[in-house]
Amino acid sequence: MVHTPSSPTPPPIPNTAPQKPVNYPQQPTNSYPQQPVNSYPQDVNQKPILTKKANLKRGAEFVGGHIDLYPDRLYFNSHSFNIQTGATTIMLADIVDMGTELIPTMFWVKTRQGEKHTLVVWGRKEVMDTIRFLKTKL
């Protein structure tokens, strides 16, 4: 349509000046709460004394992964395809109690901070005996 003096006035052109961008907070990759990674730095040359596939109870979920026993700590690292991912380190010096459950592959450790960590692992006796042995060497 051609604008002629007899035709109605065209609508005003909206303000096209650049606007200040809105900074939205970063959205998490999923809506599930993430377990904080509380692992301690480790010597890259240090080899684990014992490694086992394991599950660690986090809330209602048993998270799959593996445990590594080092001379001073139990280190759990989850598989990346779990809902709750990340690593958990339990210093052996902090373990004050250990016990078993009715399920033959399940055991728990309590720390001096009052935390109870429940693990499921084949070879429970070997893992618990190794923890006891390493605690005597601290």
N, C-alpha and C positions, 0 to 999 in steps of 0.2 A: 504494500500500500504506500502510495506516495503522499507525503504531507503537503497539503495545500492549505492556504489560509482559511478555507471554508470548512476543512475537516477538524474534528475535535483535537485538543491538545494531547500529544502522546504522554504516556505515563513517565514519571521522572526515572532517571537511571539510578539504580541503587549505588550506594557508596562502595566503590571497588578498591578503596585504599587497603593496603595490606594490614591485617589485624595481628595483634600480639598473639603468639601461639599459646594455647592452654596446656599447662604441664599437668598431665594426669599421673597419679601414682602408678608405679610399675605393678602390674597384675602378676600374681604367682602363676607358674606354669600349670598347676592343677589346684583344685580347691581343698585338697587334703592338707592338714598341718604337717609340716616337715619336722622330722627329728633333728635337733641340732647335732652337728658334728662336734664331738667332744674328744677327739683323738689327740694324743700327744705326739709331737714330732719324734720320729724314730731314726736311729742311725741306719743309713742306707746299706751298710755292710752287715748289719745284724740280721741273722737268720732266725726264723721261729723255731722253737724247740719242738712244737707239736702243731699241726694244722689239721682241722676237721671241718667237714660240712656241718652246718648247724642252723638252728632257728632261735631267734631271740624274741621274747614276748615284749611287745610295745603296745600297751593298752590292751585292746581285745584281739589284736593281730599278732600272729607269730611270723616274724619277718625272716625270710630265707637268706642265707649267706654262708659265711665261713668264719671260724675263729682261728686265731693264731695265738699261741702261748709263747711269750717272750720271758726272759728271766725276771722281769719286773712288772709285767702287765698281761692281761687278757684283752685281746683286740678283736672285736667283731666288726666285720664289714659286710653290709647287705648287698644283695644282687641289685642291679639297677632297675629291674622291672617290678620291684615291689612298690606298693603304695607309699610306704614310709621307707625312705632310703637314708643312707648315711652310715657313719661309723660310730662305734661306742667303745671306749677304752675303760677298763676297770683295772686300777692299779692293784697288784697283789697285796701290797702292804695295807690297803684299805679294806680288804676282805676280812670280816670278823666271824662269819659263820657260813657254813655250806651244808646243804641237805639234799635228799632225794625225794621224789614224788612217787606215786603209785605206778605211773607209766615208766617202764624200764629205761627209757631213753631220756627222761627229763630230770634236771636238777636245778637248784637255785643257789645263788650266792647273795649274801647280805654285806653291805659295806658300812663302814663307820659313819657315813653320812646318812644312814637309814634307808638307803635304796635297796630294793630286792630285785635282782635280775634272774629271770627264769629262762633256761636254755634247754633245747632239745638237741641231742647229739648221739649218734651211734658211737659206742665206746665210752659211755658215761664214766665208768670206773677208771679207765685210763686217764681221762681228762681230770677228774677229781684227784686222783693220786698224783698226777703231775703238778697240779696246783699246790697240793699239800707239800710236795717235795720242794718246789721252788720257793714257797714261803719260808721254809727252814733255812734257805740260803740267803735270805734278805738281811 
